[in-house]
Amino acid sequence: MKPIEGEAPMHQTLDVFQTAAAMARHAGQRQAVVAQNIANADTPGYRARQIAPFVEVHGKLSATAMRSTRPGHLDPTDAAAGGSATRNTEPAPNGNAVSLEQEMLHAVEVAREHARALTIYRKSMEILRLSLGRR
């Protein structure tokens, strides 16, 4: 189906596709920061950087902010749910505050976020195709 001239294609106007794309971009940015932290693990005085979770970023950008129904619903690191969102890494003698173990855990977390975004996009496309009578 060809879009009408002057209109945006259908996949660009549906919020679920925009959100999935934003989630994937955010995961890519987080992965770049984690990789930079790992690359500077031996740099004297380097402090690990971190990007805010997608929930916080999306809530600021979106007019339809997400609403939590219970502690830990949207933020699994919520203190009431028993997690911790802070990085408490004691600096090495050279002033470096990067924990490779923490960064590897963050890398796995980011990979899961990216996979989740792609799954949401893929499943939404399947639903859209089914609704149009296509396989």
URGILIN-V814582 format. One record per backbone hydrogen bond with DSSP energy under -1.0 kcal/mol. CO is the residue of the C=O (numbers start at 1). NH is the residue of the N-H. If there is no record, write none. Layout:
co=CO nh=NH
co=CO nh=NH
This chain:
co=4 nh=7
co=9 nh=12
co=10 nh=13
co=14 nh=18
co=15 nh=19
co=16 nh=20
co=17 nh=21
co=18 nh=22
co=19 nh=23
co=20 nh=24
co=21 nh=25
co=22 nh=26
co=23 nh=27
co=24 nh=28
co=25 nh=29
co=26 nh=30
co=27 nh=31
co=28 nh=32
co=29 nh=33
co=30 nh=34
co=31 nh=35
co=32 nh=36
co=33 nh=37
co=34 nh=38
co=35 nh=39
co=36 nh=40
co=38 nh=41
co=40 nh=43
co=43 nh=46
co=46 nh=97
co=53 nh=57
co=54 nh=58
co=55 nh=59
co=56 nh=60
co=57 nh=61
co=58 nh=62
co=70 nh=73
co=75 nh=78
co=78 nh=81
co=78 nh=83
co=79 nh=82
co=87 nh=89
co=92 nh=95
co=96 nh=92
co=99 nh=103
co=100 nh=104
co=101 nh=105
co=102 nh=106
co=103 nh=107
co=104 nh=108
co=105 nh=109
co=106 nh=110
co=107 nh=111
co=108 nh=112
co=109 nh=113
co=110 nh=114
co=111 nh=115
co=112 nh=116
co=113 nh=117
co=114 nh=118
co=115 nh=119
co=116 nh=120
co=117 nh=121
co=118 nh=122
co=119 nh=123
co=120 nh=124
co=121 nh=125
co=122 nh=126
co=123 nh=127
co=124 nh=128
co=125 nh=129
co=126 nh=130
co=127 nh=131
co=128 nh=132
co=129 nh=134
co=130 nh=133
